[in-house]
Amino acid sequence: MDWLTIVLMLVGGLVLLVLGGELLVRGASKIAGAFGISPLVIGLTVVAFGTSSPEMAVSIQAGMAGNPDIAVGNVVGSNIFNVLFILGACALILPLLVSRPLIRREVPIMIASPRCSCCSRSTARSASSTG
């Protein structure tokens, strides 16, 4: 493929991604509003799903193509980026005040969770390969 085709496909994909996300959010908001769900709940859930749908699409495609590592890496990388980007942006606007007990309780959990995930994943792999 030449570079012009690649650029056109990239731009086209981005345009379709934006349009698809917009349609998803508008449609889900109208359906939820018709059921009498509060605007706050609609906003929180629809925006959360709307921002996660590209990662879900990539993970499903990677899983169906037999690349589960890409699916897991996509989810983990997306979550890490989202947390660090949002915290960093908020800290740039206004310094974050965090209590010491919260740090002592939450930081070890944040450090241990990926390790537990990796351990359970490697255990599941070894069990499936022996099984």
URRA-V378457 format. One record per residue. N is the residue number from 1. RES is the residue in one letter. SS is DSSP state (H for helix, E for strand, C for the rest). D_FIRST is the distance of its C-alpha to the first C-alpha in whole Angstrom. Layout:
N,RES,SS,D_FIRST  N,RES,SS,D_FIRST
//
This chain:
1,M,C,0  2,D,C,4  3,W,H,7  4,L,H,8  5,T,H,6  6,I,H,7  7,V,H,10  8,L,H,11  9,M,H,11  10,L,H,13  11,V,H,15  12,G,H,16  13,G,H,16  14,L,H,19  15,V,H,20  16,L,H,21  17,L,H,22  18,V,H,25  19,L,H,26  20,G,H,26  21,G,H,28  22,E,H,30  23,L,H,31  24,L,H,32  25,V,H,34  26,R,H,36  27,G,H,36  28,A,H,38  29,S,H,40  30,K,H,41  31,I,H,42  32,A,H,44  33,G,H,46  34,A,H,47  35,F,C,48  36,G,C,50  37,I,C,48  38,S,C,49  39,P,H,46  40,L,H,46  41,V,H,45  42,I,H,43  43,G,H,41  44,L,H,41  45,T,H,40  46,V,H,37  47,V,H,36  48,A,H,36  49,F,H,34  50,G,H,32  51,T,H,31  52,S,H,30  53,S,H,28  54,P,H,25  55,E,H,26  56,M,H,27  57,A,H,24  58,V,H,22  59,S,H,25  60,I,H,26  61,Q,H,22  62,A,H,22  63,G,H,26  64,M,H,25  65,A,C,22  66,G,C,25  67,N,C,24  68,P,H,27  69,D,H,27  70,I,H,24  71,A,H,26  72,V,H,29  73,G,H,28  74,N,H,26  75,V,H,30  76,V,H,31  77,G,H,29  78,S,H,29  79,N,H,33  80,I,H,33  81,F,H,31  82,N,H,33  83,V,H,36  84,L,H,36  85,F,H,34  86,I,H,37  87,L,H,40  88,G,H,39  89,A,H,38  90,C,H,42  91,A,H,43  92,L,H,42  93,I,H,44  94,L,C,47  95,P,C,48  96,L,C,48  97,L,C,52  98,V,C,51  99,S,C,55  100,R,H,55  101,P,H,56  102,L,H,53  103,I,H,51  104,R,H,53  105,R,H,52  106,E,H,49  107,V,H,47  108,P,H,48  109,I,H,47  110,M,H,43  111,I,H,43  112,A,H,44  113,S,H,42  114,P,H,39  115,R,H,41  116,C,H,42  117,S,H,39  118,C,H,38  119,C,H,41  120,S,H,41  121,R,H,37  122,S,H,38  123,T,H,41  124,A,H,40  125,R,H,37  126,S,H,40  127,A,H,42  128,S,H,39  129,S,H,39  130,T,H,42  131,G,C,43
//
